[in-house]
Structures are given as C-alpha cells and as structure tokens.
C-alpha cells in the first residue's frame, strides 16, 4: 500500500477496532499509518485541532460507535476517501452497532465507503485494494468533481474540471 493512512476513532472505546485496521494496513505494507483517537463529534474541537494531520492522509478510516456521525463529518472536511467502520460499542439505541451502521450507510457526504460492524480488517483491505492497480500513491481529490450547472443536475451528470 502506498501513501499515508489515518485511522480515526470517535472514542477510546473504539480503539480495538482501529488498532485491527492499523495493524492490518501495516502488515499489507502501509508503513505510514497513524491512529488518532478520541476525536468524536461530542468534542468537535479535538477533531478540528488534528485536521491538518487528517487532511495529509491519502485514505482515512473512521471508526465510530454510538450515533456513527464522525465518518460523515470527516468526509465533509477532507478530500480523501473515507472508510467508515461502525462499531458495536455503545448503549441504549446503538443496538449493538446497527444504529451507527445505518447512519454511515445513509451518509450524504461524498466518498464514504462503509464496511460491516467492527470490521477493522475489512476497512484496511478496502484502503489497500486500490494500490494493487497503480504504482502511484492512492489519492482521490474529490473537490475536482463538480456539477456542470447550478440548476437541477440530472443523475450521473458530472464533469471533471481539473485532472492534475
């Protein structure tokens, strides 16, 4: 795997799943992997304080339980692909991970891929797989894709403005 991978957790209870993703990525050859813990939406200032570190990553894995909001927030702040890992951590209406799974599946942010509950391994493999097809660091600048018009845009009508 080429490039840099950031693995984020919403809370410290999500660390086991995040470490599974980080260790898997390192075993697959991603030597530039960093875990940034406890930056969930309940303390948004902690996320904003680490934003430069997060934006420097080529791919971001976001591990979140409870309400599963962090992947959507991160995807709205970065140009890199975001891989969401809902966790079974939480109580009440978290329903063993079903609530964050549904929240991440319904994300309106661009560039979010969702793996199954507690699947840190699957997230690392999703981050690693594109590197099989290129010798260059995997990076997708989502800001290059804009609608052709500000009027109602028919489905799948997108224009690439800048290729470099």
DSSP file (Angstrom, degrees, kcal/mol; ACC not computed):
  #  RESIDUE AA STRUCTURE BP1 BP2  ACC     N-H-->O    O-->H-N    N-H-->O    O-->H-N    TCO  KAPPA ALPHA  PHI   PSI    X-CA   Y-CA   Z-CA
    1    1 A X              0   0    0      0, 0.0    30,-0.3     0, 0.0     2,-0.2   0.000 360.0 360.0 360.0 130.8    0.0    0.0    0.0
    2    2 A X        +     0   0    0    134,-0.2   136,-0.3   126,-0.2   129,-0.1  -0.587 360.0  23.7 -97.9 163.6    1.4    3.4   -1.0
    3    3 A X  S    S-     0   0    0     -2,-0.2    29,-0.5   134,-0.1     2,-0.4  -0.301  93.2 -48.0  85.8-165.5    0.7    6.7    0.7
    4    4 A X  E     -a   32   0A   0    134,-0.2    54,-2.0    52,-0.2    55,-1.5  -0.905  41.8-160.4-117.4 137.9   -0.5    7.6    4.1
    5    5 A X  E     -ab  33  59A   0     27,-2.8    29,-2.3    -2,-0.4     2,-0.5  -0.970   0.7-163.4-119.6 129.4   -3.4    6.2    6.1
    6    6 A X  E     -ab  34  60A   0     53,-2.1    55,-3.0    -2,-0.5     2,-0.6  -0.954   3.0-163.2-109.6 130.6   -5.1    7.9    9.0
    7    7 A X  E     -ab  35  61A   0     27,-3.0    29,-2.9    -2,-0.5     2,-0.3  -0.962  14.2-169.8-114.0 115.9   -7.2    5.7   11.3
    8    8 A X  E     -ab  36  62A   0     53,-3.4    55,-3.0    -2,-0.6     2,-0.4  -0.778   9.3-159.3-108.5 147.9   -9.5    7.8   13.5
    9    9 A X  E     - b   0  63A   0     27,-1.9    30,-2.5    -2,-0.3    55,-0.2  -0.976  16.2-149.7-123.9 143.9  -11.7    6.9   16.5
   10   10 A X  S    S+     0   0    0     53,-2.1    30,-2.0    -2,-0.4     2,-0.3   0.912  86.1   4.7 -71.1 -43.5  -14.7    8.7   17.8
   11   11 A X  S >  S-     0   0    0     52,-0.3     3,-1.3    27,-0.2    27,-0.3  -0.867  77.6-105.6-136.1 169.9  -14.0    7.5   21.3
   12   12 A X  G >  S+     0   0    0     -2,-0.3     3,-1.5     1,-0.3     4,-0.2   0.759 114.3  68.9 -69.0 -22.7  -11.3    5.5   23.2
   13   13 A X  G 3  S+     0   0    0      1,-0.3     3,-0.4     2,-0.1    -1,-0.3   0.699  94.0  58.9 -67.3 -17.6  -13.8    2.5   23.3
   14   14 A X  G <> S+     0   0    0     -3,-1.3     4,-1.9     1,-0.2     3,-0.4   0.421  76.5  99.5 -88.4   0.4  -13.3    2.2   19.5
   15   15 A X  H <> S+     0   0    0     -3,-1.5     4,-3.0     1,-0.2     5,-0.2   0.829  72.6  59.3 -61.5 -36.5   -9.5    1.7   19.8
   16   16 A X  H  > S+     0   0    0     -3,-0.4     4,-1.7    -4,-0.2    -1,-0.2   0.919 110.0  42.7 -61.2 -43.1   -9.6   -2.1   19.5
   17   17 A X  H  > S+     0   0    0     -3,-0.4     4,-1.9    -4,-0.2    -1,-0.2   0.887 114.4  51.7 -69.5 -38.7  -11.2   -2.0   16.1
   18   18 A X  H  X S+     0   0    0     -4,-1.9     4,-2.6     1,-0.2    -2,-0.2   0.907 109.0  50.1 -63.9 -42.1   -9.0    0.9   15.0
   19   19 A X  H  X S+     0   0    0     -4,-3.0     4,-3.0     2,-0.2     5,-0.3   0.871 106.4  55.9 -65.6 -35.9   -5.9   -1.0   16.0
   20   20 A X  H  X S+     0   0    0     -4,-1.7     4,-2.1    -5,-0.2    -1,-0.2   0.927 111.0  44.8 -59.2 -44.4   -7.1   -4.0   14.0
   21   21 A X  H  X S+     0   0    0     -4,-1.9     4,-2.4     2,-0.2    -2,-0.2   0.925 114.9  47.7 -65.1 -45.0   -7.3   -1.8   10.9
   22   22 A X  H  X S+     0   0    0     -4,-2.6     4,-2.4     2,-0.2    -2,-0.2   0.917 112.8  47.2 -64.9 -44.8   -3.9   -0.1   11.6
   23   23 A X  H  X S+     0   0    0     -4,-3.0     4,-2.4     2,-0.2    -1,-0.2   0.914 112.6  50.1 -64.5 -42.6   -2.1   -3.4   12.2
   24   24 A X  H  X S+     0   0    0     -4,-2.1     4,-1.6    -5,-0.3    -2,-0.2   0.927 110.7  49.5 -60.6 -45.3   -3.7   -5.0    9.1
   25   25 A X  H  <>S+     0   0    0     -4,-2.4     5,-2.7     1,-0.2    -2,-0.2   0.908 111.1  49.4 -61.4 -42.4   -2.6   -1.9    7.0
   26   26 A X  H ><5S+     0   0    0     -4,-2.4     3,-1.5     1,-0.2    -1,-0.2   0.903 109.1  52.0 -64.0 -40.2    0.9   -2.1    8.3
   27   27 A X  H 3<5S+     0   0    0     -4,-2.4    -1,-0.2     1,-0.3    -2,-0.2   0.797 106.3  55.1 -65.3 -27.6    1.1   -5.9    7.5
   28   28 A X  T 3<5S-     0   0    0     -4,-1.6    -1,-0.3    -5,-0.2    -2,-0.2   0.415 131.2 -93.8 -86.0   1.9   -0.1   -5.1    4.0
   29   29 A X  T < 5S+     0   0    0     -3,-1.5     2,-1.4     1,-0.2    -3,-0.2   0.483  80.6 136.2 105.2   3.7    2.9   -2.7    3.6
   30   30 A X      < +     0   0    0     -5,-2.7    -1,-0.2     1,-0.2     3,-0.2  -0.680  20.6 171.2 -85.7  93.2    1.4    0.7    4.6
   31   31 A X        +     0   0    0     -2,-1.4     2,-0.9   -30,-0.3    -1,-0.2   0.665  65.5  70.3 -78.0 -16.2    4.2    2.0    6.8
   32   32 A X  E     +a    4   0A   0    -29,-0.5   -27,-2.8    -3,-0.1     2,-0.5  -0.558  68.8 135.7-101.9  67.8    2.7    5.4    7.0
   33   33 A X  E     -a    5   0A   0     -2,-0.9     2,-0.4   -29,-0.2   -27,-0.2  -0.958  27.5-179.6-116.9 129.1   -0.2    4.6    9.2
   34   34 A X  E     -a    6   0A   0    -29,-2.3   -27,-3.0    -2,-0.5     2,-0.5  -0.989  18.2-144.8-131.6 142.1   -1.2    6.7   12.2
   35   35 A X  E     -a    7   0A   0     -2,-0.4     2,-0.5   -29,-0.2   -27,-0.2  -0.892  11.2-170.5-103.3 128.8   -4.0    6.2   14.7
   36   36 A X  E     -a    8   0A   0    -29,-2.9   -27,-1.9    -2,-0.5     3,-0.3  -0.965  18.2-162.9-120.7 112.1   -5.7    9.4   16.0
   37   37 A X        +     0   0    0     -2,-0.5   -25,-0.1   -29,-0.2   -27,-0.1  -0.602  51.6  17.0-104.2 155.5   -8.0    8.5   18.9
   38   38 A X  S    S+     0   0    0    -27,-0.3   -28,-0.2    -2,-0.2    -1,-0.2   0.913  71.1 129.1  61.1  53.8  -10.9   10.2   20.8
   39   39 A X        +     0   0    0    -30,-2.5   -29,-0.2    -3,-0.3   -28,-0.2  -0.109  32.9 148.1-125.1  35.3  -11.9   12.9   18.3
   40   40 A X    >   -     0   0    0    -30,-2.0     3,-1.7     1,-0.1     7,-0.3  -0.018  65.1 -96.1 -69.8 174.0  -15.6   12.3   18.1
   41   41 A X  G >  S+     0   0    0      1,-0.3     3,-0.8     2,-0.1    -1,-0.1   0.653 116.7  73.1 -68.7 -15.3  -18.4   14.8   17.5
   42   42 A X  G 3  S+     0   0    0      1,-0.3    -1,-0.3   -32,-0.1     3,-0.1   0.722 113.5  26.9 -69.3 -19.4  -19.0   15.1   21.2
   43   43 A X  G X> S+     0   0    0     -3,-1.7     3,-2.3     1,-0.1     4,-0.8  -0.496  75.2 168.4-137.2  65.0  -15.8   17.0   21.4
   44   44 A X  H <> S+     0   0    0     -3,-0.8     4,-2.4     1,-0.3     5,-0.2   0.730  70.3  69.9 -56.1 -26.3  -15.5   18.5   17.9
   45   45 A X  H 3> S+     0   0    0      1,-0.2     4,-1.8     2,-0.2    -1,-0.3   0.828  94.6  56.1 -62.4 -30.3  -12.7   20.8   19.0
   46   46 A X  H <> S+     0   0    0     -3,-2.3     4,-0.8    -6,-0.2    -1,-0.2   0.880 108.2  47.5 -69.6 -36.9  -10.4   17.7   19.3
   47   47 A X  H >< S+     0   0    0     -4,-0.8     3,-1.0    -7,-0.3     4,-0.2   0.938 112.0  49.1 -65.5 -47.5  -11.1   16.8   15.6
   48   48 A X  H >< S+     0   0    0     -4,-2.4     3,-1.0     1,-0.3     4,-0.3   0.830 105.1  58.7 -64.0 -32.0  -10.5   20.4   14.4
   49   49 A X  H 3< S+     0   0    0     -4,-1.8    -1,-0.3     1,-0.2     3,-0.2   0.766 112.8  39.5 -67.6 -24.8   -7.2   20.5   16.3
   50   50 A X  T <X S+     0   0    0     -3,-1.0     4,-2.1    -4,-0.8     3,-0.3   0.253  82.4 111.3-105.8  10.7   -6.0   17.5   14.3
   51   51 A X  H <> S+     0   0    0     -3,-1.0     4,-2.9     1,-0.2     5,-0.2   0.838  73.8  54.0 -59.5 -38.2   -7.4   18.5   11.0
   52   52 A X  H  > S+     0   0    0     -4,-0.3     4,-1.1     2,-0.2    -1,-0.2   0.917 109.9  48.2 -63.2 -42.3   -4.1   19.2    9.3
   53   53 A X  H  4 S+     0   0    0     -3,-0.3     4,-0.3     1,-0.2     3,-0.2   0.908 114.4  46.6 -61.7 -42.2   -2.8   15.7   10.2
   54   54 A X  H >< S+     0   0    0     -4,-2.1     3,-1.6     1,-0.2    -2,-0.2   0.918 109.5  52.8 -68.5 -43.7   -6.0   14.1    8.9
   55   55 A X  H 3< S+     0   0    0     -4,-2.9    -1,-0.2     1,-0.3    -2,-0.2   0.717  99.7  64.3 -66.7 -20.2   -6.0   16.1    5.7
   56   56 A X  T 3< S+     0   0    0     -4,-1.1    -1,-0.3    -3,-0.2     2,-0.2   0.582  84.7  97.7 -79.4  -7.9   -2.5   15.0    4.9
   57   57 A X    <   -     0   0    0     -3,-1.6   -52,-0.2    -4,-0.3     3,-0.1  -0.517  66.5-147.9 -81.1 148.0   -3.6   11.3    4.6
   58   58 A X  S    S+     0   0    0    -54,-2.0    23,-0.7     1,-0.3    82,-0.5   0.783  89.3  17.7 -81.3 -30.5   -4.4    9.7    1.3
   59   59 A X  E    S-bc   5  81A   0    -55,-1.5   -53,-2.1    21,-0.2     2,-0.5  -0.991  71.9-154.6-140.1 143.1   -7.1    7.5    2.8
   60   60 A X  E     -bc   6  82A   0     21,-2.4    23,-2.9    -2,-0.3     2,-0.5  -0.982   1.4-162.3-124.6 124.9   -8.9    7.9    6.1
   61   61 A X  E     -bc   7  83A   0    -55,-3.0   -53,-3.4    -2,-0.5     2,-0.5  -0.917  11.9-163.2-100.8 129.1  -10.5    5.1    8.1
   62   62 A X  E     -bc   8  84A   0     21,-2.8    23,-3.0    -2,-0.5     2,-0.5  -0.959   3.5-164.7-120.0 118.3  -13.0    6.4   10.7
   63   63 A X  E     +bc   9  85A   0    -55,-3.0   -53,-2.1    -2,-0.5     2,-0.3  -0.891  22.1 158.8-104.5 121.8  -14.1    4.0   13.5
   64   64 A X  E     + c   0  86A   0     21,-2.1    23,-1.5    -2,-0.5     2,-0.1  -0.988  17.5 178.8-150.6 134.5  -17.3    5.2   15.3
   65   65 A X    >   +     0   0    0     -2,-0.3     3,-2.6    21,-0.3     2,-0.3  -0.120  60.3  44.0-106.2-151.3  -20.0    3.6   17.5
   66   66 A X  T 3  S-     0   0    0     23,-1.9    34,-0.2     1,-0.3    31,-0.1  -0.281 132.6  -1.5  50.1-103.4  -23.0    5.2   19.2
   67   67 A X  T 3  S-     0   0    0     -2,-0.3    -1,-0.3    32,-0.1    23,-0.0   0.582  85.2-137.4 -95.1  -9.6  -24.5    7.6   16.6
   68   68 A X    <   +     0   0    0     -3,-2.6     4,-0.4     1,-0.1     3,-0.2   0.773  59.2 133.7  64.2  27.5  -21.9    6.9   13.9
   69   69 A X    >>  +     0   0    0     -4,-0.3     4,-1.7     1,-0.2     3,-0.5   0.774  46.7  78.1 -81.1 -27.0  -21.7   10.6   13.0
   70   70 A X  H 3> S+     0   0    0      1,-0.2     4,-2.8     2,-0.2     5,-0.3   0.856  86.5  57.1 -59.1 -42.0  -18.0   11.0   12.7
   71   71 A X  H 3> S+     0   0    0      1,-0.2     4,-2.5     2,-0.2    -1,-0.2   0.906 109.1  46.9 -57.6 -40.2  -17.4    9.5    9.3
   72   72 A X  H <> S+     0   0    0     -3,-0.5     4,-1.5    -4,-0.4    -1,-0.2   0.909 112.9  49.0 -66.3 -41.2  -19.8   12.0    7.7
   73   73 A X  H  X S+     0   0    0     -4,-1.7     4,-0.5     2,-0.2     3,-0.2   0.938 113.8  46.0 -62.7 -47.0  -18.2   14.9    9.4
   74   74 A X  H >X S+     0   0    0     -4,-2.8     3,-1.6     1,-0.2     4,-1.3   0.919 109.3  54.4 -63.1 -44.3  -14.7   13.8    8.4
   75   75 A X  H 3< S+     0   0    0     -4,-2.5    -1,-0.2     1,-0.3    -2,-0.2   0.814 105.5  54.4 -61.7 -29.2  -15.8   13.2    4.8
   76   76 A X  H 3< S+     0   0    0     -4,-1.5    -1,-0.3    -3,-0.2    -2,-0.2   0.635 112.5  43.8 -76.0 -13.6  -17.1   16.7    4.7
   77   77 A X  H << S+     0   0    0     -3,-1.6     2,-0.3    -4,-0.5    -2,-0.2   0.574 109.5  54.6-107.5 -13.0  -13.7   18.1    5.8
   78   78 A X     <  -     0   0    0     -4,-1.3     4,-0.1     2,-0.1   -23,-0.1  -0.821  61.6-143.5-124.0 160.9  -11.2   16.1    3.7
   79   79 A X  S    S+     0   0    0     -2,-0.3    63,-1.4   -24,-0.2     2,-0.2   0.407  75.5  94.4 -97.9  -0.7  -10.7   15.4    0.0
   80   80 A X  S    S-     0   0    0     61,-0.1   -21,-0.2     1,-0.1    -2,-0.1  -0.520  88.9 -91.1 -89.0 156.8   -9.5   11.8    0.7
   81   81 A X  E     -c   59   0A   0    -23,-0.7   -21,-2.4    -2,-0.2     2,-0.5  -0.417  40.8-146.4 -62.3 143.5  -11.7    8.7    0.5
   82   82 A X  E     -cd  60 112A   0     29,-2.7    31,-2.9   -23,-0.2     2,-0.6  -0.964   7.6-159.9-117.8 128.4  -13.2    7.8    3.9
   83   83 A X  E     -cd  61 113A   0    -23,-2.9   -21,-2.8    -2,-0.5     2,-0.4  -0.942  15.1-150.3-108.9 116.1  -13.9    4.3    5.0
   84   84 A X  E     -cd  62 114A   0     29,-3.6    31,-2.3    -2,-0.6     2,-0.5  -0.710  12.3-171.3 -92.0 132.9  -16.4    4.1    7.8
   85   85 A X  E     -cd  63 115A   0    -23,-3.0   -21,-2.1    -2,-0.4     2,-0.1  -0.898  10.6-156.8-121.8  99.4  -16.3    1.3   10.4
   86   86 A X  E     -c   64   0A   0     29,-0.6    32,-2.9    -2,-0.5    33,-0.4  -0.502  15.5-150.0 -70.8 145.9  -19.4    1.3   12.6
   87   87 A X        -     0   0    0    -23,-1.5    13,-0.3    30,-0.2   -21,-0.2  -0.804  23.8-127.4-118.6 161.5  -18.7   -0.4   16.0
   88   88 A X  S    S+     0   0    0     -2,-0.3     8,-0.2   -23,-0.1     2,-0.2   0.417  75.2 116.0 -83.0   1.6  -20.8   -2.4   18.4
   89   89 A X        +     0   0    0      7,-0.1   -23,-1.9     8,-0.1     2,-0.2  -0.498  48.9  67.1 -70.2 137.7  -19.7    0.0   21.2
   90   90 A X        -     0   0    0     -2,-0.2     2,-0.3   -25,-0.2     6,-0.1  -0.770  62.4-120.1 139.2 177.9  -22.4    2.0   22.7
   91   91 A X    >   +     0   0    0     -2,-0.2     3,-1.2     4,-0.1     2,-0.2  -0.866  68.1  19.1-144.1 173.8  -25.6    1.7   24.8
   92   92 A X  G >  S+     0   0    0     -2,-0.3     3,-1.0     1,-0.3   -26,-0.0  -0.428 129.3   4.0  64.9-124.4  -29.2    2.5   24.5
   93   93 A X  G 3  S+     0   0    0     -2,-0.2    -1,-0.3     1,-0.2     6,-0.1   0.322 103.9  95.9 -81.2   8.4  -30.4    2.9   20.9
   94   94 A X  G X >S-     0   0    0     -3,-1.2     5,-1.9     5,-0.1     3,-1.3   0.782  73.5-157.3 -67.7 -24.7  -27.0    2.0   19.5
   95   95 A X  G X 5 -     0   0    0     -3,-1.0     3,-1.4     1,-0.3    -2,-0.1   0.855  61.5 -55.6  53.5  45.4  -28.4   -1.6   19.1
   96   96 A X  G 3 5S-     0   0    0      1,-0.3    -1,-0.3    -8,-0.2    -7,-0.1   0.754 112.4 -42.5  63.9  25.1  -25.1   -3.4   19.0
   97   97 A X  G <>5S+     0   0    0     -3,-1.3     4,-2.0    -9,-0.2    -1,-0.3   0.252 113.5 109.2 106.5 -11.3  -23.8   -1.3   16.1
   98   98 A X  H <>5S+     0   0    0     -3,-1.4     4,-2.6    -4,-0.3     5,-0.2   0.903  77.4  53.3 -65.1 -40.6  -26.9   -1.3   14.0
   99   99 A X  H  ><S+     0   0    0     -5,-1.9     4,-2.2     1,-0.2    -1,-0.2   0.949 112.6  41.6 -61.9 -50.7  -27.6    2.4   14.6
  100  100 A X  H  > S+     0   0    0     -6,-0.4     4,-2.4   -13,-0.3     5,-0.2   0.851 112.7  56.5 -67.2 -29.9  -24.1    3.6   13.5
  101  101 A X  H  X S+     0   0    0     -4,-2.0     4,-2.3     2,-0.2    -2,-0.2   0.953 110.5  43.1 -61.6 -48.8  -24.2    1.1   10.6
  102  102 A X  H  X S+     0   0    0     -4,-2.6     4,-1.6     1,-0.2    -2,-0.2   0.880 112.8  53.6 -65.3 -37.4  -27.4    2.7    9.3
  103  103 A X  H  < S+     0   0    0     -4,-2.2    -1,-0.2    -5,-0.2    -2,-0.2   0.920 111.6  44.4 -63.4 -43.1  -26.1    6.2   10.0
  104  104 A X  H >< S+     0   0    0     -4,-2.4     3,-1.3     1,-0.2    -2,-0.2   0.872 110.9  53.7 -71.7 -35.6  -22.9    5.6    7.9
  105  105 A X  H 3< S+     0   0    0     -4,-2.3    -1,-0.2     1,-0.3    -2,-0.2   0.829 110.6  48.4 -64.7 -30.1  -24.8    3.9    5.1
  106  106 A X  T 3< S+     0   0    0     -4,-1.6    -1,-0.3    -5,-0.2    -2,-0.2   0.239  81.3 137.5 -93.8  12.7  -27.1    7.0    4.9
  107  107 A X    <   -     0   0    0     -3,-1.3     5,-0.1     1,-0.1    -3,-0.1  -0.332  42.2-159.9 -61.0 136.5  -24.2    9.5    4.9
  108  108 A X        +     0   0    0      2,-0.1     2,-0.2    -2,-0.0    -1,-0.1   0.444  58.5 110.8 -94.8  -1.1  -24.7   12.3    2.4
  109  109 A X  S >  S-     0   0    0      1,-0.1     3,-0.7     2,-0.0     2,-0.2  -0.482  74.5-112.0 -74.4 144.7  -21.0   13.1    2.3
  110  110 A X  T 3  S+     0   0    0      1,-0.2    -1,-0.1   -35,-0.2    32,-0.1  -0.531  92.5  23.9 -77.2 138.9  -19.1   12.3   -0.9
  111  111 A X  T 3  S+     0   0    0      1,-0.2   -29,-2.7    -2,-0.2     2,-0.5   0.693  78.3 143.9  88.0  20.3  -16.5    9.5   -0.8
  112  112 A X  E <   -d   82   0A   0     -3,-0.7     2,-0.4   -31,-0.2    -1,-0.2  -0.838  25.2-173.9 -99.0 125.0  -17.7    7.4    2.1
  113  113 A X  E     -d   83   0A   0    -31,-2.9   -29,-3.6    -2,-0.5     2,-0.4  -0.924  12.5-151.2-109.6 140.7  -17.3    3.6    1.9
  114  114 A X  E     -d   84   0A   0     -2,-0.4     2,-0.2   -31,-0.2   -29,-0.2  -0.945  10.4-170.6-119.2 132.6  -18.9    1.5    4.7
  115  115 A X  E     -d   85   0A   0    -31,-2.3   -29,-0.6    -2,-0.4     3,-0.1  -0.629  39.5 -76.2-108.1 175.0  -17.7   -1.9    6.0
  116  116 A X    >   -     0   0    0     -2,-0.2     3,-1.8     1,-0.2    -1,-0.2  -0.109  65.8 -66.0 -70.6 168.4  -19.6   -4.1    8.4
  117  117 A X  T 3  S-     0   0    0      1,-0.3   -30,-0.2   -32,-0.1    -1,-0.2  -0.283 118.3  -2.7 -57.4 130.3  -19.8   -3.6   12.2
  118  118 A X  T 3  S+     0   0    0    -32,-2.9     2,-1.2     1,-0.2     3,-0.3   0.678  90.0 142.3  62.0  22.4  -16.4   -4.0   14.0
  119  119 A X    <>  +     0   0    0     -3,-1.8     4,-1.8   -33,-0.4    -1,-0.2  -0.515   5.2 150.7 -97.8  67.8  -14.7   -4.9   10.7
  120  120 A X  H  > S+     0   0    0     -2,-1.2     4,-2.1     1,-0.2    -1,-0.2   0.873  74.6  55.4 -62.2 -37.9  -11.3   -3.1   11.1
  121  121 A X  H  > S+     0   0    0     -3,-0.3     4,-2.2     1,-0.2    -1,-0.2   0.936 107.3  48.8 -59.9 -47.8   -9.7   -5.8    8.9
  122  122 A X  H  > S+     0   0    0      1,-0.2     4,-2.1     2,-0.2    -1,-0.2   0.857 109.0  53.6 -62.2 -35.8  -12.2   -5.1    6.0
  123  123 A X  H  X S+     0   0    0     -4,-1.8     4,-1.9     2,-0.2    -1,-0.2   0.923 109.0  48.2 -65.3 -43.8  -11.6   -1.4    6.3
  124  124 A X  H  X S+     0   0    0     -4,-2.1     4,-2.0     1,-0.2    -2,-0.2   0.893 111.8  49.9 -63.6 -39.3   -7.8   -1.8    5.9
  125  125 A X  H  X S+     0   0    0     -4,-2.2     4,-2.6     2,-0.2    -1,-0.2   0.874 108.6  52.4 -68.1 -36.2   -8.3   -4.1    3.0
  126  126 A X  H  X S+     0   0    0     -4,-2.1     4,-0.6     1,-0.2    -1,-0.2   0.861 112.2  46.4 -65.8 -34.6  -10.6   -1.6    1.3
  127  127 A X  H  < S+     0   0    0     -4,-1.9     4,-0.3     1,-0.2    -2,-0.2   0.848 117.1  44.4 -72.3 -34.3   -7.9    1.1    1.8
  128  128 A X  H >< S+     0   0    0     -4,-2.0     3,-1.7    -5,-0.2     4,-0.4   0.850  95.0  75.5 -80.1 -36.9   -5.3   -1.2    0.5
  129  129 A X  H >< S+     0   0    0     -4,-2.6     3,-2.0     1,-0.3     4,-0.3   0.819  88.0  57.7 -52.2 -43.9   -7.0   -2.7   -2.6
  130  130 A X  G >< S+     0   0    0     -4,-0.6     3,-1.6     1,-0.3    -1,-0.3   0.798  94.7  67.5 -60.8 -25.3   -6.7    0.3   -4.9
  131  131 A X  G X  S+     0   0    0     -3,-1.7     3,-0.7    -4,-0.3    -1,-0.3   0.667  86.3  70.5 -69.6 -13.3   -2.9    0.3   -4.6
  132  132 A X  G <  S+     0   0    0     -3,-2.0    -1,-0.3    -4,-0.4    -2,-0.2   0.757 100.0  47.4 -68.2 -23.6   -3.0   -3.0   -6.5
  133  133 A X  G <  S+     0   0    0     -3,-1.6     2,-0.3    -4,-0.3    -1,-0.2   0.386 113.2  42.5-102.6   2.4   -3.9   -1.1   -9.6
  134  134 A X    <   -     0   0    0     -3,-0.7     4,-0.1    -4,-0.2    -1,-0.1  -0.997  55.7-148.5-149.0 150.9   -1.4    1.7   -9.5
  135  135 A X  S    S+     0   0    0     -2,-0.3     2,-0.2     2,-0.1    -1,-0.1   0.441  82.3  83.1 -93.7  -1.9    2.2    2.3   -8.8
  136  136 A X  S    S-     0   0    0      1,-0.1  -134,-0.2  -134,-0.1    -2,-0.1  -0.653  97.8 -84.6-100.5 156.9    1.4    5.8   -7.5
  137  137 A X        -     0   0    0     -2,-0.2     2,-0.6     1,-0.1  -134,-0.1  -0.353  51.4-110.2 -57.2 137.1    0.1    6.7   -4.0
  138  138 A X        +     0   0    0   -136,-0.3     2,-0.3    -4,-0.1  -134,-0.2  -0.603  56.1 150.9 -75.0 115.9   -3.6    6.3   -3.9
  139  139 A X        -     0   0    0     -2,-0.6     2,-0.5  -136,-0.1   -80,-0.1  -0.967  26.0-168.8-149.4 131.1   -5.2    9.7   -3.7
  140  140 A X        -     0   0    0    -82,-0.5     2,-1.1    -2,-0.3     3,-0.1  -0.968  10.7-155.5-122.7 114.4   -8.6   10.9   -4.8
  141  141 A X    >   -     0   0    0     -2,-0.5     3,-1.6     1,-0.2     4,-0.2  -0.760  10.2-174.5 -91.4  97.9   -9.2   14.6   -4.8
  142  142 A X  G >  S+     0   0    0    -63,-1.4     3,-1.4    -2,-1.1    -1,-0.2   0.657  73.5  76.0 -69.8 -15.8  -13.0   14.8   -4.6
  143  143 A X  G 3  S+     0   0    0      1,-0.2    -1,-0.3   -64,-0.1    -2,-0.0   0.618  81.3  72.0 -71.3  -9.6  -13.0   18.6   -5.0
  144  144 A X  G <  S+     0   0    0     -3,-1.6    17,-1.6    17,-0.1     2,-0.7   0.679  82.7  80.2 -76.2 -17.0  -12.3   18.0   -8.7
  145  145 A X  E <   +E  160   0B   0     -3,-1.4     2,-0.3    15,-0.2    15,-0.2  -0.818  57.9 156.6 -98.4 117.1  -15.9   16.8   -9.3
  146  146 A X  E     -E  159   0B   0     13,-1.3    13,-1.5    -2,-0.7    -3,-0.0  -0.958  46.3 -94.8-135.1 153.9  -18.5   19.5   -9.6
  147  147 A X  E     -E  158   0B   0     -2,-0.3    11,-0.2    11,-0.2     3,-0.0  -0.343  30.6-126.4 -63.9 150.3  -21.9   19.7  -11.2
  148  148 A X  S    S+     0   0    0      9,-0.7     2,-0.3     1,-0.1    -1,-0.1   0.780  90.3  12.4 -67.5 -26.3  -22.0   21.1  -14.7
  149  149 A X        -     0   0    0      2,-0.2    -1,-0.1     1,-0.0     4,-0.1  -0.949  66.8-125.7-145.9 161.6  -24.6   23.6  -13.7
  150  150 A X  S    S+     0   0    0     -2,-0.3     3,-0.1     2,-0.1    -1,-0.0   0.572  88.6  91.3 -86.5  -8.2  -26.2   25.0  -10.5
  151  151 A X  S    S-     0   0    0      1,-0.2    -2,-0.2    -4,-0.0     2,-0.2  -0.136 106.6 -55.0 -69.7 177.8  -29.6   24.2  -12.0
  152  152 A X        -     0   0    0      1,-0.1     2,-0.6     0, 0.0    -1,-0.2  -0.408  62.9-144.6 -57.9 123.7  -31.1   20.8  -11.2
  153  153 A X        -     0   0    0     -2,-0.2     3,-0.1    -3,-0.1    -1,-0.1  -0.830  10.5-126.0 -99.3 121.2  -28.5   18.3  -12.3
  154  154 A X    >   -     0   0    0     -2,-0.6     3,-1.5     1,-0.1    -1,-0.0  -0.294  46.1 -79.9 -61.0 151.9  -29.7   15.0  -13.8
  155  155 A X  T 3  S+     0   0    0      1,-0.3    -1,-0.1     3,-0.0     3,-0.1  -0.220 114.8  11.9 -54.3 137.7  -28.4   11.9  -12.1
  156  156 A X  T 3  S+     0   0    0      1,-0.2     2,-0.9    -3,-0.1    -1,-0.3   0.700  86.7 131.7  66.1  24.1  -24.8   11.0  -13.2
  157  157 A X    <   +     0   0    0     -3,-1.5    -9,-0.7    -4,-0.1     2,-0.3  -0.775  29.4 144.5-105.4  87.3  -24.2   14.2  -15.0
  158  158 A X  E     -E  147   0B   0     -2,-0.9     2,-0.4   -11,-0.2   -11,-0.2  -0.915  34.5-152.5-126.0 151.1  -20.8   15.2  -13.6
  159  159 A X  E     -E  146   0B   0    -13,-1.5   -13,-1.3    -2,-0.3     2,-0.7  -0.976  13.6-136.2-125.3 133.8  -17.9   17.0  -15.2
  160  160 A X  E     -E  145   0B   0     -2,-0.4   -15,-0.2     1,-0.2     3,-0.1  -0.812  22.9-179.8 -89.4 116.1  -14.2   16.6  -14.3
  161  161 A X        +     0   0    0    -17,-1.6     2,-0.4    -2,-0.7    -1,-0.2   0.835  66.0  25.1 -85.7 -34.3  -12.8   20.2  -14.3
  162  162 A X        -     0   0    0    -18,-0.4    -1,-0.3     1,-0.1   -18,-0.0  -0.993  51.9-174.1-139.7 128.3   -9.2   19.5  -13.4
  163  163 A X              0   0    0     -2,-0.4    -1,-0.1    -3,-0.1   -19,-0.0   0.527 360.0 360.0-100.9  -7.3   -7.2   16.3  -13.9
  164  164 A X              0   0    0      0, 0.0    -1,-0.1     0, 0.0    -2,-0.0   0.407 360.0 360.0-123.0 360.0   -4.0   17.3  -12.1
